């Protein structure tokens, strides 16, 4: 399946995220936060960001309309700092502003900020962040028991475990079988949880008048 192509620029705040589920998650989060003026775009997988940015920059409205560019990616198994440097190298290759630190806004045309999931600190992914947000849910001990049962039966651990754990959690909801982005649309992740505070701070930073 070919990577997604950028949509035409129609907002001054461009938020580039990794995958369709992330796109739906961030749309739901922005709606919950009542933040407007964002265009959320799915750039595909980790290896697709460079080609996506190259195509996006060709849009005539990119230099005339875009004031802020936010890039979000999973750390995966790497430290957040290594994932951040990977994104910064791509930004530099395209002559874009390069932030000095995660979550800070580097002034430029456009200004740029980067967020590495789950929390700009640990290895992991969006699923880890969502699991943090539901850590107090009564279903989580059952999910842990399920994974422990698999181990006792000699069944290899699913990889990445965060994806398996989140899907097992979502199977406990009234509409089982939803993907992460669909679950965000349904309100299955409590947006008021402190696990989301840093990500909210990142998004609120883009609301500052350029």
PyMOL commands that place a pseudoatom at each C-alpha (Angstrom):
pseudoatom trace, name=CA, resn=UNK, resi=1, chain=A, elem=C, hetatm=0, pos=[0.000, 0.000, 0.000]
pseudoatom trace, name=CA, resn=UNK, resi=2, chain=A, elem=C, hetatm=0, pos=[1.539, 3.345, -1.034]
pseudoatom trace, name=CA, resn=UNK, resi=3, chain=A, elem=C, hetatm=0, pos=[2.102, 5.976, 1.670]
pseudoatom trace, name=CA, resn=UNK, resi=4, chain=A, elem=C, hetatm=0, pos=[-0.520, 8.732, 1.929]
pseudoatom trace, name=CA, resn=UNK, resi=5, chain=A, elem=C, hetatm=0, pos=[-0.090, 11.952, -0.024]
pseudoatom trace, name=CA, resn=UNK, resi=6, chain=A, elem=C, hetatm=0, pos=[-0.527, 15.335, 1.672]
pseudoatom trace, name=CA, resn=UNK, resi=7, chain=A, elem=C, hetatm=0, pos=[-3.906, 17.007, 1.412]
pseudoatom trace, name=CA, resn=UNK, resi=8, chain=A, elem=C, hetatm=0, pos=[-3.942, 20.578, 0.093]
pseudoatom trace, name=CA, resn=UNK, resi=9, chain=A, elem=C, hetatm=0, pos=[-3.022, 23.064, 2.811]
pseudoatom trace, name=CA, resn=UNK, resi=10, chain=A, elem=C, hetatm=0, pos=[-6.129, 24.712, 4.243]
pseudoatom trace, name=CA, resn=UNK, resi=11, chain=A, elem=C, hetatm=0, pos=[-5.057, 25.712, 7.766]
pseudoatom trace, name=CA, resn=UNK, resi=12, chain=A, elem=C, hetatm=0, pos=[-2.161, 27.732, 9.175]
pseudoatom trace, name=CA, resn=UNK, resi=13, chain=A, elem=C, hetatm=0, pos=[-1.381, 25.057, 11.757]
pseudoatom trace, name=CA, resn=UNK, resi=14, chain=A, elem=C, hetatm=0, pos=[-0.254, 21.788, 10.230]
pseudoatom trace, name=CA, resn=UNK, resi=15, chain=A, elem=C, hetatm=0, pos=[0.028, 18.776, 12.537]
pseudoatom trace, name=CA, resn=UNK, resi=16, chain=A, elem=C, hetatm=0, pos=[1.725, 15.778, 10.930]
pseudoatom trace, name=CA, resn=UNK, resi=17, chain=A, elem=C, hetatm=0, pos=[1.116, 12.453, 12.674]
pseudoatom trace, name=CA, resn=UNK, resi=18, chain=A, elem=C, hetatm=0, pos=[2.069, 8.839, 12.149]
pseudoatom trace, name=CA, resn=UNK, resi=19, chain=A, elem=C, hetatm=0, pos=[-0.771, 6.705, 10.826]
pseudoatom trace, name=CA, resn=UNK, resi=20, chain=A, elem=C, hetatm=0, pos=[-4.516, 6.878, 10.378]
pseudoatom trace, name=CA, resn=UNK, resi=21, chain=A, elem=C, hetatm=0, pos=[-5.248, 5.894, 13.983]
pseudoatom trace, name=CA, resn=UNK, resi=22, chain=A, elem=C, hetatm=0, pos=[-3.058, 8.746, 15.221]
pseudoatom trace, name=CA, resn=UNK, resi=23, chain=A, elem=C, hetatm=0, pos=[-4.833, 11.120, 12.856]
pseudoatom trace, name=CA, resn=UNK, resi=24, chain=A, elem=C, hetatm=0, pos=[-8.234, 10.201, 14.287]
pseudoatom trace, name=CA, resn=UNK, resi=25, chain=A, elem=C, hetatm=0, pos=[-6.884, 10.308, 17.838]
pseudoatom trace, name=CA, resn=UNK, resi=26, chain=A, elem=C, hetatm=0, pos=[-5.546, 13.851, 17.431]
pseudoatom trace, name=CA, resn=UNK, resi=27, chain=A, elem=C, hetatm=0, pos=[-8.702, 15.054, 15.703]
pseudoatom trace, name=CA, resn=UNK, resi=28, chain=A, elem=C, hetatm=0, pos=[-10.702, 13.759, 18.670]
pseudoatom trace, name=CA, resn=UNK, resi=29, chain=A, elem=C, hetatm=0, pos=[-8.301, 15.341, 21.154]
pseudoatom trace, name=CA, resn=UNK, resi=30, chain=A, elem=C, hetatm=0, pos=[-8.351, 18.725, 19.423]
pseudoatom trace, name=CA, resn=UNK, resi=31, chain=A, elem=C, hetatm=0, pos=[-12.137, 18.627, 19.379]
pseudoatom trace, name=CA, resn=UNK, resi=32, chain=A, elem=C, hetatm=0, pos=[-12.212, 17.801, 23.096]
pseudoatom trace, name=CA, resn=UNK, resi=33, chain=A, elem=C, hetatm=0, pos=[-9.792, 20.688, 23.777]
pseudoatom trace, name=CA, resn=UNK, resi=34, chain=A, elem=C, hetatm=0, pos=[-11.879, 22.996, 21.562]
pseudoatom trace, name=CA, resn=UNK, resi=35, chain=A, elem=C, hetatm=0, pos=[-8.785, 23.979, 19.577]
pseudoatom trace, name=CA, resn=UNK, resi=36, chain=A, elem=C, hetatm=0, pos=[-9.422, 25.145, 16.031]
pseudoatom trace, name=CA, resn=UNK, resi=37, chain=A, elem=C, hetatm=0, pos=[-7.291, 26.173, 13.078]
pseudoatom trace, name=CA, resn=UNK, resi=38, chain=A, elem=C, hetatm=0, pos=[-5.448, 22.845, 12.851]
pseudoatom trace, name=CA, resn=UNK, resi=39, chain=A, elem=C, hetatm=0, pos=[-5.125, 20.546, 9.864]
pseudoatom trace, name=CA, resn=UNK, resi=40, chain=A, elem=C, hetatm=0, pos=[-4.105, 17.052, 10.974]
pseudoatom trace, name=CA, resn=UNK, resi=41, chain=A, elem=C, hetatm=0, pos=[-2.316, 15.061, 8.282]
pseudoatom trace, name=CA, resn=UNK, resi=42, chain=A, elem=C, hetatm=0, pos=[-1.267, 11.411, 8.330]
pseudoatom trace, name=CA, resn=UNK, resi=43, chain=A, elem=C, hetatm=0, pos=[2.214, 11.011, 6.854]
pseudoatom trace, name=CA, resn=UNK, resi=44, chain=A, elem=C, hetatm=0, pos=[2.148, 7.216, 7.009]
pseudoatom trace, name=CA, resn=UNK, resi=45, chain=A, elem=C, hetatm=0, pos=[4.942, 5.250, 8.662]
pseudoatom trace, name=CA, resn=UNK, resi=46, chain=A, elem=C, hetatm=0, pos=[8.284, 6.300, 10.075]
pseudoatom trace, name=CA, resn=UNK, resi=47, chain=A, elem=C, hetatm=0, pos=[10.011, 5.867, 6.747]
pseudoatom trace, name=CA, resn=UNK, resi=48, chain=A, elem=C, hetatm=0, pos=[7.487, 8.062, 4.929]
pseudoatom trace, name=CA, resn=UNK, resi=49, chain=A, elem=C, hetatm=0, pos=[7.975, 11.388, 6.723]
pseudoatom trace, name=CA, resn=UNK, resi=50, chain=A, elem=C, hetatm=0, pos=[10.742, 12.613, 4.427]
pseudoatom trace, name=CA, resn=UNK, resi=51, chain=A, elem=C, hetatm=0, pos=[8.843, 12.038, 1.184]
pseudoatom trace, name=CA, resn=UNK, resi=52, chain=A, elem=C, hetatm=0, pos=[5.642, 13.419, 2.735]
pseudoatom trace, name=CA, resn=UNK, resi=53, chain=A, elem=C, hetatm=0, pos=[7.378, 16.652, 3.747]
pseudoatom trace, name=CA, resn=UNK, resi=54, chain=A, elem=C, hetatm=0, pos=[8.963, 16.962, 0.316]
pseudoatom trace, name=CA, resn=UNK, resi=55, chain=A, elem=C, hetatm=0, pos=[5.559, 16.806, -1.346]
pseudoatom trace, name=CA, resn=UNK, resi=56, chain=A, elem=C, hetatm=0, pos=[3.922, 19.072, 1.247]
pseudoatom trace, name=CA, resn=UNK, resi=57, chain=A, elem=C, hetatm=0, pos=[6.530, 21.785, 0.655]
pseudoatom trace, name=CA, resn=UNK, resi=58, chain=A, elem=C, hetatm=0, pos=[5.568, 21.840, -3.029]
pseudoatom trace, name=CA, resn=UNK, resi=59, chain=A, elem=C, hetatm=0, pos=[2.090, 23.053, -2.127]
pseudoatom trace, name=CA, resn=UNK, resi=60, chain=A, elem=C, hetatm=0, pos=[2.081, 26.793, -3.028]
pseudoatom trace, name=CA, resn=UNK, resi=61, chain=A, elem=C, hetatm=0, pos=[0.177, 27.527, 0.188]
pseudoatom trace, name=CA, resn=UNK, resi=62, chain=A, elem=C, hetatm=0, pos=[2.878, 25.964, 2.366]
pseudoatom trace, name=CA, resn=UNK, resi=63, chain=A, elem=C, hetatm=0, pos=[5.136, 29.027, 2.423]
pseudoatom trace, name=CA, resn=UNK, resi=64, chain=A, elem=C, hetatm=0, pos=[2.330, 31.586, 2.253]
pseudoatom trace, name=CA, resn=UNK, resi=65, chain=A, elem=C, hetatm=0, pos=[-0.207, 30.135, 4.683]
pseudoatom trace, name=CA, resn=UNK, resi=66, chain=A, elem=C, hetatm=0, pos=[1.480, 27.728, 7.102]
pseudoatom trace, name=CA, resn=UNK, resi=67, chain=A, elem=C, hetatm=0, pos=[2.646, 29.440, 10.306]
pseudoatom trace, name=CA, resn=UNK, resi=68, chain=A, elem=C, hetatm=0, pos=[3.185, 26.384, 12.508]
pseudoatom trace, name=CA, resn=UNK, resi=69, chain=A, elem=C, hetatm=0, pos=[4.332, 22.863, 11.688]
pseudoatom trace, name=CA, resn=UNK, resi=70, chain=A, elem=C, hetatm=0, pos=[4.061, 20.174, 14.350]
pseudoatom trace, name=CA, resn=UNK, resi=71, chain=A, elem=C, hetatm=0, pos=[5.475, 16.691, 13.872]
pseudoatom trace, name=CA, resn=UNK, resi=72, chain=A, elem=C, hetatm=0, pos=[4.490, 13.769, 16.075]
pseudoatom trace, name=CA, resn=UNK, resi=73, chain=A, elem=C, hetatm=0, pos=[6.013, 10.288, 15.901]
pseudoatom trace, name=CA, resn=UNK, resi=74, chain=A, elem=C, hetatm=0, pos=[6.384, 7.229, 18.099]
pseudoatom trace, name=CA, resn=UNK, resi=75, chain=A, elem=C, hetatm=0, pos=[9.672, 6.612, 19.833]
pseudoatom trace, name=CA, resn=UNK, resi=76, chain=A, elem=C, hetatm=0, pos=[9.170, 2.859, 19.225]
pseudoatom trace, name=CA, resn=UNK, resi=77, chain=A, elem=C, hetatm=0, pos=[12.086, 1.010, 20.868]
pseudoatom trace, name=CA, resn=UNK, resi=78, chain=A, elem=C, hetatm=0, pos=[14.497, 3.968, 20.672]
pseudoatom trace, name=CA, resn=UNK, resi=79, chain=A, elem=C, hetatm=0, pos=[14.985, 6.600, 23.369]
pseudoatom trace, name=CA, resn=UNK, resi=80, chain=A, elem=C, hetatm=0, pos=[12.901, 9.702, 22.740]
pseudoatom trace, name=CA, resn=UNK, resi=81, chain=A, elem=C, hetatm=0, pos=[16.086, 11.719, 22.196]
pseudoatom trace, name=CA, resn=UNK, resi=82, chain=A, elem=C, hetatm=0, pos=[17.161, 9.459, 19.328]
pseudoatom trace, name=CA, resn=UNK, resi=83, chain=A, elem=C, hetatm=0, pos=[13.733, 9.671, 17.688]
pseudoatom trace, name=CA, resn=UNK, resi=84, chain=A, elem=C, hetatm=0, pos=[13.836, 13.456, 18.081]
pseudoatom trace, name=CA, resn=UNK, resi=85, chain=A, elem=C, hetatm=0, pos=[17.232, 13.668, 16.371]
pseudoatom trace, name=CA, resn=UNK, resi=86, chain=A, elem=C, hetatm=0, pos=[15.896, 11.588, 13.497]
pseudoatom trace, name=CA, resn=UNK, resi=87, chain=A, elem=C, hetatm=0, pos=[13.069, 14.072, 12.930]
pseudoatom trace, name=CA, resn=UNK, resi=88, chain=A, elem=C, hetatm=0, pos=[15.461, 17.025, 13.292]
pseudoatom trace, name=CA, resn=UNK, resi=89, chain=A, elem=C, hetatm=0, pos=[17.729, 15.585, 10.592]
pseudoatom trace, name=CA, resn=UNK, resi=90, chain=A, elem=C, hetatm=0, pos=[14.788, 15.426, 8.199]
pseudoatom trace, name=CA, resn=UNK, resi=91, chain=A, elem=C, hetatm=0, pos=[13.784, 19.002, 9.027]
pseudoatom trace, name=CA, resn=UNK, resi=92, chain=A, elem=C, hetatm=0, pos=[17.331, 20.196, 8.407]
pseudoatom trace, name=CA, resn=UNK, resi=93, chain=A, elem=C, hetatm=0, pos=[17.463, 18.385, 5.061]
pseudoatom trace, name=CA, resn=UNK, resi=94, chain=A, elem=C, hetatm=0, pos=[14.451, 20.380, 3.906]
pseudoatom trace, name=CA, resn=UNK, resi=95, chain=A, elem=C, hetatm=0, pos=[15.675, 23.722, 5.189]
pseudoatom trace, name=CA, resn=UNK, resi=96, chain=A, elem=C, hetatm=0, pos=[13.018, 23.940, 7.884]
pseudoatom trace, name=CA, resn=UNK, resi=97, chain=A, elem=C, hetatm=0, pos=[13.434, 25.327, 11.387]
pseudoatom trace, name=CA, resn=UNK, resi=98, chain=A, elem=C, hetatm=0, pos=[15.009, 22.772, 13.725]
pseudoatom trace, name=CA, resn=UNK, resi=99, chain=A, elem=C, hetatm=0, pos=[13.847, 22.839, 17.378]
pseudoatom trace, name=CA, resn=UNK, resi=100, chain=A, elem=C, hetatm=0, pos=[16.549, 22.694, 20.016]
pseudoatom trace, name=CA, resn=UNK, resi=101, chain=A, elem=C, hetatm=0, pos=[14.413, 20.608, 22.361]
pseudoatom trace, name=CA, resn=UNK, resi=102, chain=A, elem=C, hetatm=0, pos=[11.271, 18.521, 22.305]
pseudoatom trace, name=CA, resn=UNK, resi=103, chain=A, elem=C, hetatm=0, pos=[8.024, 20.493, 22.629]
pseudoatom trace, name=CA, resn=UNK, resi=104, chain=A, elem=C, hetatm=0, pos=[9.745, 23.854, 22.135]
pseudoatom trace, name=CA, resn=UNK, resi=105, chain=A, elem=C, hetatm=0, pos=[8.749, 25.997, 19.173]
pseudoatom trace, name=CA, resn=UNK, resi=106, chain=A, elem=C, hetatm=0, pos=[11.563, 27.003, 16.870]
pseudoatom trace, name=CA, resn=UNK, resi=107, chain=A, elem=C, hetatm=0, pos=[10.760, 30.246, 15.068]
pseudoatom trace, name=CA, resn=UNK, resi=108, chain=A, elem=C, hetatm=0, pos=[10.818, 30.122, 11.302]
pseudoatom trace, name=CA, resn=UNK, resi=109, chain=A, elem=C, hetatm=0, pos=[8.672, 30.077, 8.185]
pseudoatom trace, name=CA, resn=UNK, resi=110, chain=A, elem=C, hetatm=0, pos=[6.971, 28.009, 9.376]
pseudoatom trace, name=CA, resn=UNK, resi=111, chain=A, elem=C, hetatm=0, pos=[7.777, 27.680, 13.064]
pseudoatom trace, name=CA, resn=UNK, resi=112, chain=A, elem=C, hetatm=0, pos=[8.307, 24.038, 14.036]
pseudoatom trace, name=CA, resn=UNK, resi=113, chain=A, elem=C, hetatm=0, pos=[7.794, 21.861, 17.097]
pseudoatom trace, name=CA, resn=UNK, resi=114, chain=A, elem=C, hetatm=0, pos=[8.230, 18.105, 17.649]
pseudoatom trace, name=CA, resn=UNK, resi=115, chain=A, elem=C, hetatm=0, pos=[6.580, 15.660, 20.046]
pseudoatom trace, name=CA, resn=UNK, resi=116, chain=A, elem=C, hetatm=0, pos=[7.794, 12.088, 20.530]
pseudoatom trace, name=CA, resn=UNK, resi=117, chain=A, elem=C, hetatm=0, pos=[5.188, 9.661, 21.863]
pseudoatom trace, name=CA, resn=UNK, resi=118, chain=A, elem=C, hetatm=0, pos=[4.411, 8.428, 24.400]
pseudoatom trace, name=CA, resn=UNK, resi=119, chain=A, elem=C, hetatm=0, pos=[5.701, 11.273, 26.589]
pseudoatom trace, name=CA, resn=UNK, resi=120, chain=A, elem=C, hetatm=0, pos=[8.877, 12.782, 25.064]
pseudoatom trace, name=CA, resn=UNK, resi=121, chain=A, elem=C, hetatm=0, pos=[10.867, 10.647, 27.472]
pseudoatom trace, name=CA, resn=UNK, resi=122, chain=A, elem=C, hetatm=0, pos=[10.302, 6.873, 27.285]
pseudoatom trace, name=CA, resn=UNK, resi=123, chain=A, elem=C, hetatm=0, pos=[10.522, 4.453, 24.396]
pseudoatom trace, name=CA, resn=UNK, resi=124, chain=A, elem=C, hetatm=0, pos=[7.073, 3.441, 23.251]
pseudoatom trace, name=CA, resn=UNK, resi=125, chain=A, elem=C, hetatm=0, pos=[4.142, 4.657, 21.202]
pseudoatom trace, name=CA, resn=UNK, resi=126, chain=A, elem=C, hetatm=0, pos=[0.692, 6.219, 21.275]
pseudoatom trace, name=CA, resn=UNK, resi=127, chain=A, elem=C, hetatm=0, pos=[-0.749, 2.991, 22.673]
pseudoatom trace, name=CA, resn=UNK, resi=128, chain=A, elem=C, hetatm=0, pos=[1.468, 3.366, 25.755]
pseudoatom trace, name=CA, resn=UNK, resi=129, chain=A, elem=C, hetatm=0, pos=[0.136, 6.862, 26.331]
pseudoatom trace, name=CA, resn=UNK, resi=130, chain=A, elem=C, hetatm=0, pos=[-3.467, 5.677, 26.044]
pseudoatom trace, name=CA, resn=UNK, resi=131, chain=A, elem=C, hetatm=0, pos=[-2.755, 2.846, 28.480]
pseudoatom trace, name=CA, resn=UNK, resi=132, chain=A, elem=C, hetatm=0, pos=[-1.323, 5.402, 30.924]
pseudoatom trace, name=CA, resn=UNK, resi=133, chain=A, elem=C, hetatm=0, pos=[-4.585, 7.332, 30.684]
pseudoatom trace, name=CA, resn=UNK, resi=134, chain=A, elem=C, hetatm=0, pos=[-6.716, 4.277, 31.560]
pseudoatom trace, name=CA, resn=UNK, resi=135, chain=A, elem=C, hetatm=0, pos=[-4.324, 2.891, 34.203]
pseudoatom trace, name=CA, resn=UNK, resi=136, chain=A, elem=C, hetatm=0, pos=[-6.983, 3.173, 36.898]
pseudoatom trace, name=CA, resn=UNK, resi=137, chain=A, elem=C, hetatm=0, pos=[-9.682, 1.394, 34.902]
pseudoatom trace, name=CA, resn=UNK, resi=138, chain=A, elem=C, hetatm=0, pos=[-11.098, -1.761, 36.509]
pseudoatom trace, name=CA, resn=UNK, resi=139, chain=A, elem=C, hetatm=0, pos=[-10.507, -3.722, 33.291]
pseudoatom trace, name=CA, resn=UNK, resi=140, chain=A, elem=C, hetatm=0, pos=[-6.709, -3.300, 33.384]
pseudoatom trace, name=CA, resn=UNK, resi=141, chain=A, elem=C, hetatm=0, pos=[-6.019, -6.022, 36.008]
pseudoatom trace, name=CA, resn=UNK, resi=142, chain=A, elem=C, hetatm=0, pos=[-8.052, -8.412, 33.818]
pseudoatom trace, name=CA, resn=UNK, resi=143, chain=A, elem=C, hetatm=0, pos=[-5.949, -7.471, 30.809]
pseudoatom trace, name=CA, resn=UNK, resi=144, chain=A, elem=C, hetatm=0, pos=[-2.767, -8.160, 32.800]
pseudoatom trace, name=CA, resn=UNK, resi=145, chain=A, elem=C, hetatm=0, pos=[-4.198, -11.529, 33.871]
pseudoatom trace, name=CA, resn=UNK, resi=146, chain=A, elem=C, hetatm=0, pos=[-4.905, -12.374, 30.237]
pseudoatom trace, name=CA, resn=UNK, resi=147, chain=A, elem=C, hetatm=0, pos=[-1.336, -11.640, 29.170]
pseudoatom trace, name=CA, resn=UNK, resi=148, chain=A, elem=C, hetatm=0, pos=[0.016, -13.599, 32.139]
pseudoatom trace, name=CA, resn=UNK, resi=149, chain=A, elem=C, hetatm=0, pos=[-2.183, -16.529, 31.158]
pseudoatom trace, name=CA, resn=UNK, resi=150, chain=A, elem=C, hetatm=0, pos=[-0.690, -16.498, 27.656]
pseudoatom trace, name=CA, resn=UNK, resi=151, chain=A, elem=C, hetatm=0, pos=[2.773, -16.691, 29.178]
pseudoatom trace, name=CA, resn=UNK, resi=152, chain=A, elem=C, hetatm=0, pos=[1.789, -19.616, 31.397]
pseudoatom trace, name=CA, resn=UNK, resi=153, chain=A, elem=C, hetatm=0, pos=[0.538, -21.442, 28.327]
pseudoatom trace, name=CA, resn=UNK, resi=154, chain=A, elem=C, hetatm=0, pos=[3.866, -20.913, 26.604]
pseudoatom trace, name=CA, resn=UNK, resi=155, chain=A, elem=C, hetatm=0, pos=[2.414, -18.570, 24.014]
pseudoatom trace, name=CA, resn=UNK, resi=156, chain=A, elem=C, hetatm=0, pos=[5.007, -15.998, 22.927]
pseudoatom trace, name=CA, resn=UNK, resi=157, chain=A, elem=C, hetatm=0, pos=[4.432, -12.428, 24.074]
pseudoatom trace, name=CA, resn=UNK, resi=158, chain=A, elem=C, hetatm=0, pos=[2.681, -10.342, 21.415]
pseudoatom trace, name=CA, resn=UNK, resi=159, chain=A, elem=C, hetatm=0, pos=[4.894, -7.619, 19.972]
pseudoatom trace, name=CA, resn=UNK, resi=160, chain=A, elem=C, hetatm=0, pos=[4.593, -4.767, 20.538]
pseudoatom trace, name=CA, resn=UNK, resi=161, chain=A, elem=C, hetatm=0, pos=[2.903, -5.631, 23.788]
pseudoatom trace, name=CA, resn=UNK, resi=162, chain=A, elem=C, hetatm=0, pos=[1.348, -2.175, 24.151]
pseudoatom trace, name=CA, resn=UNK, resi=163, chain=A, elem=C, hetatm=0, pos=[-0.769, -2.731, 21.035]
pseudoatom trace, name=CA, resn=UNK, resi=164, chain=A, elem=C, hetatm=0, pos=[-1.960, -6.125, 22.292]
pseudoatom trace, name=CA, resn=UNK, resi=165, chain=A, elem=C, hetatm=0, pos=[-2.690, -4.761, 25.754]
pseudoatom trace, name=CA, resn=UNK, resi=166, chain=A, elem=C, hetatm=0, pos=[-4.662, -1.823, 24.403]
pseudoatom trace, name=CA, resn=UNK, resi=167, chain=A, elem=C, hetatm=0, pos=[-6.704, -4.060, 22.091]
pseudoatom trace, name=CA, resn=UNK, resi=168, chain=A, elem=C, hetatm=0, pos=[-7.492, -6.354, 25.023]
pseudoatom trace, name=CA, resn=UNK, resi=169, chain=A, elem=C, hetatm=0, pos=[-8.588, -3.310, 27.009]
pseudoatom trace, name=CA, resn=UNK, resi=170, chain=A, elem=C, hetatm=0, pos=[-10.782, -2.060, 24.166]
pseudoatom trace, name=CA, resn=UNK, resi=171, chain=A, elem=C, hetatm=0, pos=[-12.404, -5.508, 23.989]
pseudoatom trace, name=CA, resn=UNK, resi=172, chain=A, elem=C, hetatm=0, pos=[-13.836, -4.714, 27.428]
pseudoatom trace, name=CA, resn=UNK, resi=173, chain=A, elem=C, hetatm=0, pos=[-15.795, -1.695, 26.178]
pseudoatom trace, name=CA, resn=UNK, resi=174, chain=A, elem=C, hetatm=0, pos=[-19.401, -1.683, 24.989]
pseudoatom trace, name=CA, resn=UNK, resi=175, chain=A, elem=C, hetatm=0, pos=[-18.278, -1.580, 21.321]
pseudoatom trace, name=CA, resn=UNK, resi=176, chain=A, elem=C, hetatm=0, pos=[-15.394, -4.102, 21.197]
pseudoatom trace, name=CA, resn=UNK, resi=177, chain=A, elem=C, hetatm=0, pos=[-13.059, -4.391, 18.235]
pseudoatom trace, name=CA, resn=UNK, resi=178, chain=A, elem=C, hetatm=0, pos=[-12.459, -0.693, 17.637]
pseudoatom trace, name=CA, resn=UNK, resi=179, chain=A, elem=C, hetatm=0, pos=[-9.106, 0.601, 16.500]
pseudoatom trace, name=CA, resn=UNK, resi=180, chain=A, elem=C, hetatm=0, pos=[-7.325, 3.217, 18.610]
pseudoatom trace, name=CA, resn=UNK, resi=181, chain=A, elem=C, hetatm=0, pos=[-8.561, 6.189, 16.586]
pseudoatom trace, name=CA, resn=UNK, resi=182, chain=A, elem=C, hetatm=0, pos=[-12.121, 4.888, 16.616]
pseudoatom trace, name=CA, resn=UNK, resi=183, chain=A, elem=C, hetatm=0, pos=[-11.896, 4.377, 20.369]
pseudoatom trace, name=CA, resn=UNK, resi=184, chain=A, elem=C, hetatm=0, pos=[-10.785, 8.001, 20.763]
pseudoatom trace, name=CA, resn=UNK, resi=185, chain=A, elem=C, hetatm=0, pos=[-13.833, 9.081, 18.757]
pseudoatom trace, name=CA, resn=UNK, resi=186, chain=A, elem=C, hetatm=0, pos=[-16.026, 7.069, 21.133]
pseudoatom trace, name=CA, resn=UNK, resi=187, chain=A, elem=C, hetatm=0, pos=[-14.509, 8.778, 24.169]
pseudoatom trace, name=CA, resn=UNK, resi=188, chain=A, elem=C, hetatm=0, pos=[-12.922, 5.640, 25.615]
pseudoatom trace, name=CA, resn=UNK, resi=189, chain=A, elem=C, hetatm=0, pos=[-9.829, 7.553, 26.750]
pseudoatom trace, name=CA, resn=UNK, resi=190, chain=A, elem=C, hetatm=0, pos=[-10.426, 10.005, 29.621]
pseudoatom trace, name=CA, resn=UNK, resi=191, chain=A, elem=C, hetatm=0, pos=[-9.017, 13.257, 28.291]
pseudoatom trace, name=CA, resn=UNK, resi=192, chain=A, elem=C, hetatm=0, pos=[-8.866, 14.783, 31.774]
pseudoatom trace, name=CA, resn=UNK, resi=193, chain=A, elem=C, hetatm=0, pos=[-6.194, 12.311, 32.913]
pseudoatom trace, name=CA, resn=UNK, resi=194, chain=A, elem=C, hetatm=0, pos=[-2.775, 13.789, 33.712]
pseudoatom trace, name=CA, resn=UNK, resi=195, chain=A, elem=C, hetatm=0, pos=[-1.182, 11.352, 31.242]
pseudoatom trace, name=CA, resn=UNK, resi=196, chain=A, elem=C, hetatm=0, pos=[-2.330, 13.706, 28.485]
pseudoatom trace, name=CA, resn=UNK, resi=197, chain=A, elem=C, hetatm=0, pos=[-1.094, 16.930, 30.114]
pseudoatom trace, name=CA, resn=UNK, resi=198, chain=A, elem=C, hetatm=0, pos=[2.211, 17.213, 28.229]
pseudoatom trace, name=CA, resn=UNK, resi=199, chain=A, elem=C, hetatm=0, pos=[0.543, 16.515, 24.895]
pseudoatom trace, name=CA, resn=UNK, resi=200, chain=A, elem=C, hetatm=0, pos=[-2.094, 19.141, 25.638]
pseudoatom trace, name=CA, resn=UNK, resi=201, chain=A, elem=C, hetatm=0, pos=[0.676, 21.602, 26.465]
pseudoatom trace, name=CA, resn=UNK, resi=202, chain=A, elem=C, hetatm=0, pos=[2.301, 20.838, 23.115]
pseudoatom trace, name=CA, resn=UNK, resi=203, chain=A, elem=C, hetatm=0, pos=[-0.953, 21.495, 21.248]
pseudoatom trace, name=CA, resn=UNK, resi=204, chain=A, elem=C, hetatm=0, pos=[-1.794, 24.627, 23.227]
pseudoatom trace, name=CA, resn=UNK, resi=205, chain=A, elem=C, hetatm=0, pos=[1.616, 26.035, 22.268]
pseudoatom trace, name=CA, resn=UNK, resi=206, chain=A, elem=C, hetatm=0, pos=[0.458, 26.137, 18.672]
pseudoatom trace, name=CA, resn=UNK, resi=207, chain=A, elem=C, hetatm=0, pos=[-2.406, 28.429, 19.628]
pseudoatom trace, name=CA, resn=UNK, resi=208, chain=A, elem=C, hetatm=0, pos=[-0.036, 31.259, 20.482]
pseudoatom trace, name=CA, resn=UNK, resi=209, chain=A, elem=C, hetatm=0, pos=[-0.299, 34.011, 17.884]
pseudoatom trace, name=CA, resn=UNK, resi=210, chain=A, elem=C, hetatm=0, pos=[2.675, 33.630, 15.503]
for i in range(1, 210): cmd.bond("trace and resi %d" % i, "trace and resi %d" % (i + 1))
show_as sticks, trace
zoom trace
